[in-house]
Amino acid sequence: MSLKKDIPSIKTKDMSNEDWLKIRTKSIGGSDCGAILGMNKYESPLSLYNKKLGIIEQEDISEKLPVVFGNWNEDLVAKLFEKETGKKVRNHNYMMYHKDYPFISANVDKVLVSENAILECKTASEFKKKDWIDGNVPGSYMAQCYHYMLVTGAERVYIAVLFGNSTFQWEVVERDEEVIQSILETEINFWNNHVEKRIPPETDGSEASENALNQMWKQTKPQSVELDDQRAELLRQWSVIKQQRTQLDKDERAIKNKLREYMGENEQGETENFKVTWKPQKSNRFDKKRFEKENPELAKQYINTSESRVLRISEL
């Protein structure tokens, strides 16, 4: 049994990248699921909301090297999977949509030939291997797998990853109706109660949300606004956190100094769970002030002026 053939779909094989980006804004895709669930460090519910509504521009990452590398090696990863498992896969050049909720979509890498299953192909650096230890699948990828099962009715998703050019690994995520139902409810809420009603999700502490807010409010007015009681409480919390962070920084520095004291002239020390090194390190720094003083006209040619908003808080 292969993937169902009656899933609402549109062909994507000859679609331009511009058209692809446009249709991506019209629905929740697999890579969006992790953002909505708070599992994607590069995207937050707020930044995703803004991109779906065109409030901030959807970045075209198709020419970025990691994306190009991943696309070029997708077939290689699939062949490695076939060789290791004996299973057969094929391309599936369609954007599929949930039969009841057309704002939920799936664009999968490959489908199994004789199994109601999907293959997702990933590439990653050697440094990412630690995220896959003991059969673990990173949270955002797990969310993507369940999202695809939600749309397609697939029984499982195989996810294969090539680390650098030396290590290949594959895992399987089995269908879990309870998890899938929970994701469905979360995605319906995000689309119906935020995107459709144009009500932004709550702002969180992610870098993605910070970037989204900076893009939303680039233009400023030279005026002041009175902060209400809710904002006053946020500032009180900020003050407490600042004091705690200052103390934690001191505590951390004290621990490091005690380690330095114990290690003395030794460059390295180890316990069962930790390794500590204290080695000489050389660094080369560009003397900007001297260069500008000795070569003022030349220095001006290499100055780029950029503008961004900086949030500063001071206690009165």
C-alpha positions as CSV (number, residue, x, y, z in Angstrom):
1,M,0.0,0.0,0.0
2,S,1.4,3.4,-1.0
3,L,0.4,6.9,-0.1
4,K,-3.3,7.7,-0.7
5,K,-4.0,9.1,-4.2
6,D,-7.1,11.1,-3.4
7,I,-5.4,13.8,-1.3
8,P,-6.1,17.3,-2.7
9,S,-2.9,18.4,-4.4
10,I,-1.3,20.9,-6.8
11,K,1.7,20.1,-9.0
12,T,5.0,21.8,-8.0
13,K,7.5,20.2,-10.4
14,D,7.8,23.1,-12.8
15,M,6.8,25.8,-10.4
16,S,9.0,28.9,-10.1
17,N,10.6,29.8,-6.8
18,E,8.6,33.0,-6.7
19,D,5.3,31.1,-7.1
20,W,6.4,28.6,-4.6
21,L,7.0,31.3,-2.0
22,K,3.6,32.8,-2.7
23,I,1.7,29.5,-2.1
24,R,3.7,28.9,1.0
25,T,2.1,31.9,2.6
26,K,-1.4,30.5,2.0
27,S,-1.1,27.5,4.4
28,I,0.7,25.9,7.3
29,G,3.5,23.7,5.9
30,G,5.6,21.0,7.6
31,S,8.5,23.3,8.5
32,D,5.9,25.8,10.0
33,C,4.6,23.3,12.5
34,G,7.7,23.4,14.7
35,A,7.5,27.2,14.8
36,I,3.8,27.1,15.9
37,L,4.7,24.6,18.6
38,G,7.7,26.7,19.8
39,M,10.2,24.0,18.7
40,N,12.0,26.0,16.0
41,K,14.8,28.3,17.1
42,Y,14.8,30.1,13.8
43,E,11.1,30.9,13.7
44,S,8.5,31.9,16.3
45,P,4.7,32.0,16.1
46,L,4.9,35.8,15.8
47,S,7.4,35.8,13.0
48,L,5.5,33.1,11.2
49,Y,2.3,35.0,11.6
50,N,3.9,38.1,10.1
51,K,5.2,36.2,7.1
52,K,1.9,34.5,6.4
53,L,0.2,38.0,6.2
54,G,3.0,39.6,4.3
55,I,3.7,42.1,7.2
56,I,7.3,41.2,6.9
57,E,9.0,39.8,3.8
58,Q,9.3,36.0,3.4
59,E,13.1,35.6,3.0
60,D,14.2,33.6,-0.1
61,I,16.7,31.2,1.2
62,S,16.9,29.0,-1.9
63,E,20.4,30.3,-2.8
64,K,21.9,29.9,0.7
65,L,24.6,27.3,0.7
66,P,23.1,24.9,3.3
67,V,19.8,24.9,1.4
68,V,21.5,24.4,-2.0
69,F,23.7,21.6,-0.5
70,G,20.6,20.0,1.0
71,N,18.6,20.1,-2.2
72,W,21.5,18.7,-4.3
73,N,22.0,15.8,-1.8
74,E,18.4,14.9,-1.4
75,D,18.6,12.1,-4.0
76,L,21.9,10.9,-2.5
77,V,20.3,10.6,1.0
78,A,17.4,8.8,-0.6
79,K,19.7,6.3,-2.3
80,L,21.6,5.7,0.9
81,F,18.3,5.0,2.6
82,E,17.3,2.5,-0.1
83,K,20.6,0.8,0.1
84,E,20.5,0.4,3.9
85,T,16.9,-0.6,4.2
86,G,16.1,-2.4,0.9
87,K,13.0,-0.1,0.6
88,K,12.2,1.8,-2.6
89,V,11.2,5.5,-2.8
90,R,10.1,7.9,-5.5
91,N,9.7,11.6,-6.0
92,H,6.3,13.3,-5.2
93,N,6.2,16.7,-6.8
94,Y,3.0,17.9,-5.3
95,M,1.8,20.2,-2.6
96,M,-0.8,18.3,-0.7
97,Y,-3.6,19.7,1.4
98,H,-5.7,18.4,4.3
99,K,-9.0,17.3,3.0
100,D,-11.0,19.2,5.7
101,Y,-8.6,22.1,6.3
102,P,-7.1,23.5,3.1
103,F,-4.9,25.9,5.1
104,I,-2.8,22.9,6.3
105,S,-0.4,21.6,3.6
106,A,2.5,19.2,3.1
107,N,5.3,19.1,0.5
108,V,7.3,15.9,1.2
109,D,10.7,14.9,-0.1
110,K,9.9,11.3,-1.1
111,V,7.2,8.6,-0.7
112,L,7.7,4.9,-0.3
113,V,6.7,2.8,-3.3
114,S,4.8,0.0,-1.6
115,E,4.2,1.4,1.9
116,N,1.9,4.1,3.2
117,A,4.9,6.1,4.3
118,I,7.0,9.2,3.6
119,L,10.8,9.7,3.5
120,E,12.3,13.0,4.7
121,C,15.9,13.6,3.6
122,K,18.1,15.9,5.7
123,T,21.7,17.0,5.7
124,A,23.6,18.4,8.7
125,S,27.1,19.2,9.9
126,E,29.1,16.7,12.0
127,F,28.4,19.0,15.0
128,K,24.7,18.2,14.8
129,K,25.2,14.5,15.5
130,K,24.8,15.0,19.2
131,D,21.1,16.0,18.5
132,W,20.4,12.5,17.0
133,I,22.1,10.3,19.7
134,D,20.3,7.1,20.7
135,G,17.6,7.4,18.0
136,N,16.6,10.9,19.0
137,V,15.0,13.1,16.3
138,P,15.2,16.9,16.9
139,G,11.8,18.4,18.1
140,S,11.2,20.6,15.0
141,Y,11.8,17.6,12.7
142,M,9.5,15.4,14.8
143,A,6.8,18.0,14.5
144,Q,7.3,18.1,10.7
145,C,6.9,14.3,10.6
146,Y,3.6,14.3,12.5
147,H,2.4,17.2,10.4
148,Y,2.9,15.2,7.3
149,M,1.1,12.2,8.7
150,L,-1.8,14.6,9.6
151,V,-2.1,15.8,6.0
152,T,-1.5,12.6,4.2
153,G,-2.8,9.8,6.4
154,A,0.6,8.1,6.2
155,E,1.3,5.4,8.8
156,R,4.9,6.5,9.4
157,V,7.7,8.9,8.3
158,Y,11.2,7.7,7.8
159,I,13.7,10.5,8.3
160,A,17.2,10.1,7.0
161,V,20.2,12.4,7.6
162,L,23.7,12.7,6.2
163,F,26.2,14.3,8.6
164,G,28.9,16.0,6.5
165,N,30.2,13.3,4.2
166,S,31.0,10.6,6.7
167,T,28.0,9.5,8.7
168,F,24.5,8.3,7.6
169,Q,21.6,7.7,10.0
170,W,17.9,7.1,9.6
171,E,15.0,6.9,12.1
172,V,11.3,6.2,11.9
173,V,8.5,8.2,13.5
174,E,5.3,6.1,13.8
175,R,1.8,7.5,13.6
176,D,0.4,8.7,17.0
177,E,-3.2,9.8,16.8
178,E,-3.1,11.6,20.1
179,V,-0.1,13.7,19.1
180,I,-1.5,14.3,15.6
181,Q,-4.9,15.5,17.0
182,S,-3.1,17.9,19.4
183,I,-1.1,19.3,16.5
184,L,-4.2,19.7,14.4
185,E,-6.0,21.6,17.1
186,T,-2.9,23.9,17.6
187,E,-2.6,24.6,13.9
188,I,-6.4,25.3,13.5
189,N,-6.2,27.8,16.4
190,F,-3.1,29.5,14.9
191,W,-4.8,29.9,11.5
192,N,-8.4,30.7,12.5
193,N,-7.7,32.8,15.6
194,H,-4.6,34.6,14.6
195,V,-4.0,34.6,10.8
196,E,-7.6,34.9,9.7
197,K,-8.5,37.4,12.5
198,R,-5.2,39.3,12.1
199,I,-4.5,39.0,15.8
200,P,-0.8,38.4,16.5
201,P,0.2,35.5,18.7
202,E,1.7,36.4,22.1
203,T,5.3,37.7,21.8
204,D,7.9,35.3,23.3
205,G,11.6,35.6,24.2
206,S,12.9,34.1,20.9
207,E,15.4,35.9,18.7
208,A,13.0,35.3,15.8
209,S,10.3,37.3,17.6
210,E,12.8,40.1,18.3
211,N,13.8,40.2,14.6
212,A,10.1,40.2,13.6
213,L,9.3,43.2,15.8
214,N,12.4,45.1,14.5
215,Q,11.1,44.6,11.0
216,M,7.5,45.5,11.8
217,W,8.4,48.8,13.5
218,K,11.3,50.1,11.4
219,Q,9.7,53.6,11.1
220,T,9.6,55.7,14.3
221,K,8.0,58.8,15.6
222,P,9.9,61.2,17.9
223,Q,7.4,61.0,20.7
224,S,6.9,59.4,24.1
225,V,4.2,56.9,25.2
226,E,3.0,56.4,28.8
227,L,3.5,52.9,29.9
228,D,0.5,51.3,31.6
229,D,0.4,49.0,34.7
230,Q,1.0,45.9,32.7
231,R,4.2,47.3,31.1
232,A,5.2,48.6,34.6
233,E,5.0,45.0,35.9
234,L,7.1,43.8,33.0
235,L,9.8,46.4,33.9
236,R,9.7,45.3,37.5
237,Q,10.2,41.7,36.4
238,W,13.1,42.9,34.2
239,S,14.7,44.6,37.2
240,V,14.5,41.4,39.2
241,I,15.9,39.3,36.4
242,K,18.8,41.8,35.9
243,Q,19.8,41.5,39.5
244,Q,19.6,37.7,39.4
245,R,21.7,37.6,36.3
246,T,24.3,39.9,37.8
247,Q,24.6,37.6,40.8
248,L,24.7,34.5,38.6
249,D,27.5,36.0,36.6
250,K,29.4,36.6,39.8
251,D,28.8,33.1,41.0
252,E,30.0,31.7,37.7
253,R,33.1,33.8,37.7
254,A,33.9,32.6,41.3
255,I,33.6,29.0,40.2
256,K,35.9,29.5,37.2
257,N,38.4,31.3,39.4
258,K,38.5,28.4,41.9
259,L,39.1,26.1,39.0
260,R,42.0,28.3,37.8
261,E,43.4,28.3,41.4
262,Y,43.3,24.5,41.6
263,M,44.7,23.9,38.1
264,G,47.7,26.2,38.5
265,E,50.1,25.6,35.6
266,N,48.2,22.6,34.3
267,E,46.4,23.1,31.0
268,Q,43.7,20.5,31.4
269,G,41.6,18.7,34.0
270,E,38.8,16.1,33.8
271,T,36.0,14.5,35.8
272,E,33.6,11.8,34.7
273,N,31.3,14.3,33.1
274,F,33.4,17.4,32.4
275,K,36.6,18.5,30.8
276,V,38.3,21.8,31.7
277,T,41.0,23.5,29.7
278,W,43.0,26.6,30.5
279,K,45.4,27.2,27.7
280,P,47.3,30.2,26.3
281,Q,45.5,31.6,23.3
282,K,46.8,34.1,20.7
283,S,44.5,36.5,19.0
284,N,45.1,39.0,16.2
285,R,43.1,42.2,16.4
286,F,42.7,44.9,13.8
287,D,43.7,48.3,15.3
288,K,40.8,50.3,13.9
289,K,41.6,53.6,15.6
290,R,45.3,53.6,14.4
291,F,44.2,52.7,10.9
292,E,41.7,55.6,10.8
293,K,44.2,58.0,12.2
294,E,47.0,57.0,9.7
295,N,44.7,56.5,6.7
296,P,41.6,58.8,7.2
297,E,40.5,59.0,3.6
298,L,41.0,55.3,2.9
299,A,39.1,54.4,6.1
300,K,36.1,56.4,4.9
301,Q,35.7,54.3,1.8
302,Y,35.1,51.2,4.0
303,I,32.5,52.6,6.3
304,N,29.0,51.3,5.9
305,T,26.2,53.1,7.8
306,S,23.3,51.0,9.0
307,E,20.4,51.9,11.1
308,S,18.5,49.8,13.6
309,R,16.4,50.4,16.7
310,V,18.0,49.6,20.0
311,L,15.9,49.0,23.1
312,R,17.5,50.4,26.3
313,I,16.0,50.3,29.8
314,S,17.3,52.4,32.7
315,E,16.0,52.6,36.3
316,L,15.1,56.0,37.6
